[in-house]
Amino acid sequence: MFEYVAAFLVGGVICFIGQMLMDIGKLSPTHTLSTLVVAGALLDGYHLYDRLIDFAGAGATVPITSFGHSLVHGAMSEGDRYGFFGVGMGVFEVTSVGISSTILFSFLVALFFKPKG
């Protein structure tokens, strides 16, 4: 039961921070998204995001901050194994499914819906 509460609270706090960045900070959704991705990357750079995942589970892996974590985590692990070129390989190794599905679904949506403009 504790796992569910922890996931709910951590995920809720991450979403709350994003909403406050838009409401109080007057950031656009794009700037808020970028800020949360960078925050996840920084937390992983200091080896803190893995602790958050261990504590909150899906509450930390579902929000957009996890994408920043995945980028840095893959780059650091492959950089240790292969050096400089491993950094680029690691970024795409861990996040390739998310990036590919984003491209595919964006293309499909563009086929079926006419954008306003």
Summary of the structure (lengths in Angstrom):
residues: 117
radius of gyration: 16.3
end to end distance: 48.2
largest distance: 48.2
contacts: 330
relative contact order: 0.11
helix: 84%
strand: 0%
